[in-house]
Structures are given as C-alpha cells and as structure tokens.
C-alpha cells in the first residue's frame, strides 16, 4: 500500500519550490496518473528549436492570462506563477 494517497505532482516533493513548476519526479508521477500524457519539462534554453520555441510562446501567452486572473499572484514575486514564468523566460 502506498504511503501517500495523492501523487507526487500534487505534493511539495514533486514541485520546484525555488523555480516553480514540476520537477522530474513530479512529471513522472503525472505521467503515471495520466497515461498518454505528453507533459514535458519547461523550455529553459535561450535559443530553442522551432517546436520548443512555439511551445514556450504558447505557455507564456497562457500564463499571461493567469496573471490577469490572479492579480495577487502576479504581485507576489515568490508565487508559483511568477516563478514558473521566470523559469520559462516569459
């Protein structure tokens, strides 16, 4: 029997505290819970290829909408939203 009822991607051990988003353990946990998922790590390189660049652009556009929906998170530099946007270089 598992020690935890919730998967790692929903707990702190599957998340990056300092940089936001999920760590490799959290991504692996999410993929186990959701078969067929194509969840991937953040696009963090300065000059990604065309597919990864498009993925970054899409994420940045979506997360900009989240900044508008959650002004309290947008104002807090330590919020997971702001940390993730920084990691993705938005």
N, C-alpha and C positions, 0 to 999 in steps of 0.2 A: 504494500500500500504506500502511496506517495506521501511524503512529509507535508507538502502543501496542497491545498485544494485549487489554488489559482496557478496558472502557468507563469513562468519567469518573466515573460514580456509584460505582464500586468503588475509585477512586483518590482521593488527597487533594484534587486540584483540583476534584472535584465535591462536596466536603463543606465544611460550615462548621466551621472549627476553633474559633472562639470561642463559637458559639451552638449547635453540634450540628446534626444533620440534614443534608439535602442543600441545596445552593444551586441557583439556576435552571439552571446548566449541568449539574449532576448529575441534576436532574429531567428535563431534555430528553434526556439520554443514556439514562436509564432507560426513557423512553417509546419511544425508537428501538429499544432492545433488546427491549422487551416491547410489541408492537403491541396496541392495545385497552386498555392500562393507563389507569387514571383517577387515577394518582398526582398529588397536588396539594401546594402549599406548606402549611406549618404554619399553623394558625389562631392568629394572634397578637394580634388586636384585642381590646379589653376587652369590647365588647358585640357579639358576632357574631350573625347571624341564626339562626333556629331550626335550619336544616340544618347550618350550620357549628358551632353550639354542640353539637349532637348528635355531630358528628364529633370535636370536642375531647374531649367526655366519654368517648367510646369509646377514643380514643387514651390518655387519662390512665388509664383502667381497665386497658388492656393493658400500658402501661408500668409501672404499679404492680406487676403480676405479674412483670415483668422485674427490678424492684428486689428482689423476694423471691428470685428465682432466682439473681441475681448480687450477693451482698452486698458483694463487693469493689468493684464498680462503684457500688453505692449509697453506699458510704462515701467514695468519691473525688469531691469536688465538681467536678473537671475531666473526669470521664468523659463520653463522648458521651451516655450515657443521662441523666445528671443535667443536662447542658447542654440536651439536647432537651426534657426535661420543664420546664425553666425557660423555654425559648423558647415552649412551648405554654401556659405559665401553669398548670401542674398543681400 
